[in-house]
Amino acid sequence: MVTAGVPLTAGATDAQGTVGEGAAPAADSEAGAQIGEGATAEGETQIGGGAAVEDETQIGGGATVEDETQIGGGATVEDDAQIGEGAAVEDETQIGEGATVEDDSKIGEGAEVEDGKVVTLGENLSEEQRASMYEYFGTSADEVETIIVTHADEVKYMEGIATAEQIGPSTNSCAYVEPTESGGIKVKTANLNFVTSAMIASTLTTAGMENCNVIAACPFEVSGTGALTGIIMAYETASGDSLDEGQKEAAMEELMTTGDIADSVGQEKATEVIKDVKTEVIDEGLTDPEEIGEAVDTIAEDNEITLTDEQRDQVVSLMQKISQYDYDVNALKDTLDNLTGEAGVLSNIWNSVKTFFVGSDDGILNDTNDEALGADVITDSTVNEGGFKDGLITRIKNFFSGE
C-alpha cells in the first residue's frame, strides 16, 4: 500500500495519489489526484498533457474536458472553460493563443474562430482610422479575429478583371462578416459611393457564399470596388469554408461588369438586370451562349434599358462562367429576392412584421455606430432600415392598441 501524495512509478495507481508519466489511472485514481501525461480522470483533478477529464478539472496540454474546466495547451472543452494555447472550445470560454472556439468566447492572439466573426482592415489605414472602424462595427480587436488586407491581396483577386486604375494604389476598404444559419446574405455599406449593398450581395452569391451578415465600409469615401476581397477573406476565415477559386473569379467579374453597366444605366437597373439574368441561367440550367443572350435581351427590355453590344457580350460571357457551377437555387433566391423589386418590398414587409414579434436576426448589422464615421457618412443596406420599419411597427402597435 502507498500513502496518499507519495509519488508512484509510471503505471502505478492509488487513490489520492500522484501518478507518473504514461500512467493510466482508472477506478483507483479518484478525486483530488494529480495525474501525469496521458492520464484519464473523472472528478476535481489536475492532469498533465493528453488527459481526458469530465468535470471541474484543471488540465495540461492536449486535454479533453466536458465541463467547468481550466485547461492547458491543446485542450478540447465543451463548456464554461478557461483554456490555454491550442485549445478547441465550444461554449462560454476564455482561450489563449491558437485556440479554436465556437461560441461566446474571448480569444487571444492567433486564435482560429469557428462560426465566429471576422474583421478585415485595409493595410493603408492609420491606427486612428482602424480604431474608428472597430467603433463603427460595434466591436473591438479583442472580440474578433482581424485580418489585414494588403494591396497584393487585391491584385491577386482582381488582376486581369479590373484595370490597375480600378484596383488603385492603396487598400483601404474594410469588412465585418458573421456567418448565419439562414436568411441569405444581408449587406450594409458605409462610405462606399459607387458599389451598393445590393451589388455586393448579388456578387457574393456568385462567389458561393450563402448565409451571412456583411458590413463593407471605409473611414472615408471610396468607390468600394476593392471591398469584395476583404469580404471573401473574412467569410472563408469565419466559416471555415474555402470557396471555389473559379467562383471567386466570377464574382469579381460580376462586380466589375455590373459597375460598367451602372455607369450608363444606374446602379439599381444594372443590379436588377444581372440579378434576373443570373437567376434565370441558374434556375433554367442555361449554358448555351445563344440562349443566355436571348435571356439577356428579354430581361434588359423588361427593365427598359438598352445594352451596348460590348455590355451584352460581357454579360453573356459572365453567365457562361456562372453556369458551370452547381448553385443551390433556393439559397440563391433567399438573397436575390430581397434585393430589389416587388418581391423585395413584400419580403421587407414580412421581415419587419417578424422582427416586431420575434426579434431581428440581422446580428452585426444592428450594432453599427454611424457617428463613428462622422456626420457625412453614406450608408446603404439590403435590410430595410429607418422610416419604413419604424412606420410599419407604429401601425402595428396602433392596430393592437385600437388607435
C-alpha positions in Angstrom: 0.0 0.0 0.0 1.2 3.6 -0.8 0.4 6.6 1.3 -1.6 9.4 -0.5 0.6 12.1 -2.0 3.7 9.9 -2.3 4.9 9.7 -6.0 4.4 6.4 -7.8 6.4 5.0 -10.7 4.9 5.0 -14.2 1.9 2.7 -14.5 1.2 2.5 -10.8 -2.1 3.8 -9.4 -3.6 4.5 -6.0 -6.4 6.6 -4.5 -5.5 10.2 -3.9 -2.0 9.5 -5.2 0.3 11.1 -7.8 0.8 9.1 -11.0 3.9 9.2 -13.1 4.1 9.9 -16.9 2.2 7.4 -19.0 0.1 6.0 -16.1 -3.5 5.0 -16.8 -5.4 5.6 -13.5 -8.9 4.2 -13.8 -11.1 3.4 -10.8 -8.1 3.6 -8.4 -7.3 7.2 -9.2 -10.1 9.4 -8.0 -11.0 13.0 -6.9 -8.1 15.1 -5.7 -5.4 13.2 -7.6 -2.6 14.8 -9.7 -2.0 12.8 -12.8 0.7 12.8 -15.4 0.6 12.9 -19.2 -1.8 10.6 -20.9 -4.0 10.1 -17.8 -7.8 9.8 -17.7 -9.7 11.1 -14.7 -13.2 12.0 -13.7 -13.6 14.5 -10.9 -11.8 17.6 -9.5 -8.5 16.5 -10.9 -5.3 18.3 -12.0 -4.0 16.5 -15.0 -1.0 16.7 -17.4 -0.9 16.8 -21.2 -3.1 14.4 -23.1 -5.6 13.9 -20.3 -9.3 13.3 -20.8 -11.5 14.6 -18.0 -15.2 15.1 -17.4 -15.8 17.6 -14.6 -14.3 20.5 -12.6 -10.8 19.8 -13.8 -7.6 21.7 -14.3 -5.7 20.1 -17.2 -2.5 20.4 -19.1 -1.8 20.3 -22.9 -3.9 18.1 -25.1 -6.6 17.5 -22.6 -10.2 16.8 -23.4 -12.8 18.1 -20.9 -16.6 18.4 -20.9 -17.5 20.9 -18.1 -16.3 23.7 -15.8 -12.6 23.2 -16.7 -9.3 25.2 -16.8 -7.1 23.7 -19.5 -3.6 24.0 -20.8 -2.4 24.0 -24.5 -4.1 21.7 -27.0 -7.2 21.1 -24.9 -10.7 20.4 -26.2 -13.5 21.6 -24.0 -17.3 21.9 -24.3 -18.5 24.3 -21.5 -17.5 27.0 -19.1 -13.8 26.5 -19.6 -10.7 28.6 -19.4 -8.2 27.3 -21.8 -4.5 27.7 -22.7 -2.7 27.6 -26.0 -4.1 25.4 -28.9 -7.4 24.7 -27.2 -10.6 23.9 -29.0 -13.8 25.0 -27.2 -17.5 25.2 -27.8 -19.1 27.5 -25.2 -18.6 30.4 -22.8 -14.8 30.1 -22.9 -11.7 32.2 -22.4 -9.0 31.0 -24.6 -5.3 31.5 -25.1 -3.2 31.6 -28.2 -4.0 29.3 -31.1 -7.4 28.3 -29.7 -10.4 27.1 -31.8 -13.7 28.4 -30.4 -17.4 28.1 -31.4 -19.4 30.4 -29.1 -19.3 33.3 -26.6 -15.6 33.3 -26.4 -12.7 35.7 -25.7 -9.8 34.7 -27.8 -6.1 35.5 -27.6 -3.6 36.2 -30.3 -3.5 33.8 -33.2 -6.9 32.2 -32.4 -8.9 30.4 -35.0 -12.6 31.1 -34.7 -15.3 28.6 -35.8 -18.6 30.1 -36.8 -17.3 33.4 -35.4 -17.0 37.0 -36.5 -14.1 38.3 -38.5 -13.0 41.9 -39.3 -10.7 42.8 -42.3 -8.9 46.1 -42.4 -7.1 47.8 -45.3 -3.4 47.9 -44.8 -3.1 51.5 -45.6 -5.3 52.8 -42.8 -3.7 54.6 -39.9 -4.1 53.3 -36.3 -6.7 56.0 -35.7 -8.7 55.0 -38.8 -8.5 51.3 -37.8 -9.8 52.2 -34.3 -12.7 54.2 -35.9 -13.7 51.1 -38.0 -13.9 48.9 -34.9 -16.0 51.6 -33.3 -18.3 51.7 -36.3 -18.6 47.9 -36.4 -19.6 48.0 -32.7 -16.8 45.6 -31.7 -13.1 45.7 -30.7 -9.9 44.0 -31.6 -10.1 41.8 -28.5 -13.5 40.4 -29.5 -13.0 39.4 -33.1 -10.3 37.9 -35.3 -8.7 40.6 -37.5 -7.1 40.1 -41.0 -5.1 42.9 -42.6 -5.9 43.0 -46.4 -2.9 44.0 -48.4 -2.7 45.6 -51.9 -1.1 42.3 -53.0 -4.3 40.5 -51.9 -6.5 42.9 -54.0 -4.2 42.4 -57.1 -4.3 38.6 -56.6 -8.1 38.6 -56.7 -8.7 41.3 -59.3 -5.8 41.2 -61.7 -7.0 40.6 -65.3 -10.5 41.5 -64.3 -10.1 45.1 -63.2 -7.6 47.7 -64.5 -4.8 49.0 -62.4 -6.6 52.3 -62.1 -9.8 50.5 -60.8 -7.7 48.5 -58.3 -6.0 51.7 -57.2 -2.6 52.1 -55.5 -3.7 51.5 -51.9 -6.0 49.3 -49.9 -8.5 51.0 -47.5 -11.8 49.1 -47.6 -12.8 47.1 -44.5 -15.3 44.4 -43.8 -17.0 42.6 -40.9 -18.6 39.2 -41.6 -20.8 37.0 -39.4 -21.9 33.6 -40.8 -25.6 32.8 -40.0 -27.8 29.7 -40.2 -30.4 31.1 -42.6 -31.8 34.2 -44.2 -29.4 34.6 -47.1 -26.8 37.3 -47.4 -27.6 40.6 -45.8 -25.3 43.6 -46.5 -24.8 47.0 -45.1 -22.2 49.5 -46.5 -20.8 52.8 -45.2 -18.8 55.4 -47.3 -18.9 53.3 -50.5 -20.1 55.9 -53.1 -20.4 53.6 -56.1 -20.8 49.9 -55.1 -24.1 49.3 -53.4 -25.2 46.8 -50.8 -27.3 45.0 -53.4 -24.4 44.8 -55.9 -22.3 43.2 -53.2 -24.9 40.8 -52.0 -25.6 39.6 -55.6 -21.9 39.2 -56.2 -21.3 37.2 -53.0 -23.9 34.6 -54.1 -21.8 34.1 -57.2 -18.7 33.5 -55.0 -20.6 30.6 -53.4 -21.5 32.4 -50.1 -24.9 31.6 -48.7 -26.0 32.7 -45.2 -24.1 35.6 -43.6 -24.3 39.2 -42.4 -21.8 41.5 -44.1 -20.7 45.1 -43.5 -18.4 46.7 -46.0 -17.1 50.2 -45.0 -14.3 52.7 -45.0 -13.4 55.6 -42.8 -13.7 57.9 -45.8 -15.4 57.7 -49.2 -14.2 55.2 -51.7 -15.8 53.6 -54.7 -16.0 50.2 -53.0 -14.7 48.1 -55.9 -12.0 46.6 -53.7 -14.3 45.7 -50.8 -15.1 42.2 -52.2 -11.5 41.0 -51.5 -11.8 41.6 -47.7 -15.3 40.2 -47.5 -14.3 36.9 -49.2 -11.2 36.6 -47.0 -13.3 37.3 -43.9 -16.0 34.8 -44.9 -13.6 32.0 -45.6 -11.9 32.5 -42.2 -15.1 32.9 -40.2 -17.0 30.0 -41.8 -14.0 27.7 -42.2 -15.1 27.1 -45.8 -12.8 27.6 -48.8 -14.7 29.0 -51.7 -14.0 27.7 -55.3 -11.4 29.8 -57.0 -13.4 29.9 -60.2 -16.5 31.2 -58.4 -14.5 33.9 -56.7 -13.1 35.0 -60.0 -16.6 35.0 -61.5 -17.8 37.1 -58.5 -15.1 39.7 -59.1 -16.0 39.8 -62.8 -19.7 40.2 -61.9 -18.9 43.2 -59.7 -16.9 44.9 -62.4 -19.5 44.1 -65.1 -22.3 45.4 -63.0 -20.3 48.5 -62.4 -19.6 49.1 -66.1 -23.3 48.8 -66.9 -24.2 51.0 -64.0 -22.1 53.8 -65.5 -24.7 54.1 -68.3 -28.0 53.0 -66.7 -27.5 53.4 -63.0 -26.7 51.0 -60.1 -30.2 49.8 -59.4 -31.1 48.9 -63.0 -27.7 47.3 -63.6 -28.0 45.2 -60.4 -31.6 44.2 -61.4 -30.5 43.0 -64.9 -27.6 41.0 -63.6 -29.6 39.5 -60.8 -32.5 38.5 -63.0 -30.3 37.0 -65.8 -28.3 35.1 -63.2 -31.4 33.7 -61.6 -32.8 32.5 -64.9 -29.5 31.0 -66.0 -29.2 29.0 -62.8 -32.9 28.2 -62.5 -33.3 27.1 -66.1 -29.8 25.5 -66.4 -28.9 27.7 -69.4 -25.4 27.0 -70.8 -25.7 27.8 -74.5 -24.5 31.4 -75.3 -27.3 32.0 -77.7 -29.9 31.0 -75.1 -28.2 33.1 -72.5 -28.1 36.0 -75.0 -31.8 35.7 -75.5 -32.4 35.9 -71.8 -30.2 39.0 -71.5 -32.2 40.7 -74.3 -35.5 39.9 -72.7 -34.6 41.0 -69.2 -32.9 44.2 -70.5 -36.1 45.0 -72.3 -38.2 44.2 -69.3 -36.1 46.7 -67.3 -36.4 49.3 -70.1 -32.7 49.6 -70.7 -30.5 49.1 -73.8 -27.2 47.4 -73.5 -24.4 48.1 -76.0 -23.0 45.1 -77.9 -20.0 45.1 -75.7 -22.0 45.1 -72.5 -24.3 42.3 -73.8 -21.2 40.2 -74.6 -19.8 40.9 -71.1 -23.0 39.6 -69.5 -23.2 36.5 -71.7 -19.5 35.7 -71.0 -20.1 36.2 -67.3 -23.2 34.0 -67.3 -21.4 31.2 -69.2 -18.9 31.1 -66.4 -21.5 31.1 -63.7 -23.5 28.3 -65.5 -20.5 25.9 -64.9 -21.1 25.8 -61.2 -23.7 24.0 -59.1 -25.6 26.6 -57.1 -28.4 26.0 -54.6 -31.3 27.8 -56.3 -33.3 28.2 -53.1 -30.3 29.6 -51.2 -29.6 31.9 -54.1 -33.1 33.2 -54.1 -33.0 33.8 -50.3 -30.6 36.6 -51.1 -31.6 37.8 -54.6 -35.3 38.0 -54.0 -34.7 40.5 -51.2 -32.6 43.0 -53.2 -34.9 44.9 -55.4 -38.3 44.9 -57.0 -41.8 43.8 -55.7 -40.5 40.6 -54.1 -38.1 42.7 -52.1 -40.8 45.0 -50.9 -43.1 42.2 -49.8 -40.2 40.4 -48.1 -39.2 43.6 -46.2 -42.8 43.9 -45.0 -42.8 40.4 -43.7 -39.4 40.7 -42.2 -40.5 43.9 -40.4 -43.6 42.1 -39.0 -41.5 39.1 -37.9 -38.9 41.4 -36.3 -41.6 43.2 -34.3 -42.8 39.9 -32.8 -39.8 37.6 -32.5 -36.8 40.0 -32.9 -34.3 40.6 -35.6 -31.7 38.1 -36.9 -29.7 40.8 -38.6 -26.9 40.4 -36.0 -23.9 42.7 -36.6 -25.9 44.9 -38.9 -27.8 46.2 -35.9 -24.6 47.0 -34.0 -23.1 49.7 -36.2 -22.4 53.2 -34.9 -22.7 55.6 -37.8 -21.5 58.5 -35.6 -18.0 56.9 -35.5 -17.5 57.8 -39.2 -18.8 61.4 -38.9 -21.9 63.3 -39.8 -21.5 62.9 -43.6 -21.3 59.1 -43.7 -23.0 57.4 -46.6 -24.9 54.2 -45.7 -26.8 51.7 -47.7 -28.3 48.3 -46.7 -30.2 45.4 -48.2 -32.1 45.2 -44.9 -34.8 47.9 -44.9 -34.0 50.3 -42.1 -35.3 53.6 -40.7 -38.7 55.1 -41.7 -40.2 52.1 -43.4 -39.7 49.7 -40.5 -40.4 52.3 -37.9 -43.6 53.3 -39.7 -44.8 49.8 -40.0 -44.1 49.0 -36.4 -46.0 52.1 -35.4 -49.0 51.0 -37.4 -48.9 47.5 -35.9 -48.8 49.0 -32.4 -51.7 51.3 -33.2 -53.7 48.4 -34.6 -53.4 46.4 -31.4 -53.9 49.4 -29.1 -57.0 50.4 -31.1 -55.6 53.8 -32.0 
